[in-house]
Amino acid sequence: MLFHARMRVRLPHDLDQDTADRLKELERQQAQELQRDGRWRHLWRVAGEYANISVFDVGSPDELHRLISQLPLFPYMDVEVTPLARHPSAISDDAAFDEPGS
């Protein structure tokens, strides 16, 4: 199942810088691991915000919830999730996500 997620990070202004840096590094490692195993299919930065747009490929909404809620920055995130379904006019499984010229 595919899911679109918009995740906005809102770190507290009084969060210790070392703690923030450690959480960001752990988040990066976990995100890259999930991308490598195919569950985090796409990860895009939202320009001008501490936010991302992501596409996840997981077995169920419960699996997605577990995955997102285990992210190190989750306590500081606002997350909006939308389930996705294949559009009948799409010419490939990833038509909406292919890089231009590919």
N, C-alpha and C positions, 0 to 999 in steps of 0.2 A: 504494500500500500504506500502511495506517495502522499506526503504532507508538505505544505508550504508553512514555514515558520518565520515570523519576524520577531527578533529578539533585541530588545533595547537594554543596555547595561546602564545602571545608575549606581555607581559606587558612592558611598557616603563621603562627604568632604573631609571628615575626620578619620577616615580609614588610614592606618599607618602605611606609608609608602612601601615598606618591605613586604607587608602582608599583601598589598595590592599587586605588587610585582610577582610574588609567589603564586597568587591565585591566577594571574594572567598567564604565567608560564604553564601551570598545570592545565588550564583551559586549552591552551594551544596544543599541548601534547595530546590531550584527550580528543580534541576536534580532529587532529590529523590521524589519530588511530581509527576513529569512526569513519573518516573519509577513506582510509586505506581498506577497511573491511566492507565498504560499499553502502553502509547505512546512512552516512551523511553525504548525499550525492552531489550537492552544490552548496557553495558557501560564498556569498557576495557581501561586500561591505556596502553600507548605505552611506553615500558621500555626505560629509558634513555632520555625521552623527556617530555616536558610539553605539552602533547597531548593525545587525546583519539580516539579510534575507537568505534563508536556507531551504533546501529541499531534502527531505529525509525519505528513505525507502526502508520501511520496517513492516513487521507482520501485523501490527495492530495499534490502535490508539494507546492501549496500555503500555506497549513496548516503547512507543514514542515518549510517553509521560515519564517512564522510568529513565530513559536515556537523557532527556533534557533535565530532569530534576536531579540527576547525579552530576551534572556539570559543576565545576568549582565555582563559577560565577552565578549560578542559578539563584542564590538568595538575593542577588542584586539585579535580577532581570525582570522586565515586563515581557511576557511572551504571548503572542497571538498565533494560533494554529488554524490552518484551513486544510481540510482533506481535499485531495486532487483526484480527478477522474480524467481519463483519456478523452480528448476532444475528437469528435468524428471527422473533422477536417484535417487533423494532424497527419503529416506524411511519414513520420517516424516516431518511435517511442519517446525520443528526447527532442522532438522538433522545436519546442519552446526554449530549449536550453543549449542548443548547439552554438558554438562559437561562429561568428561571421566568417565566411570563406572556407569552412571546413567541409 
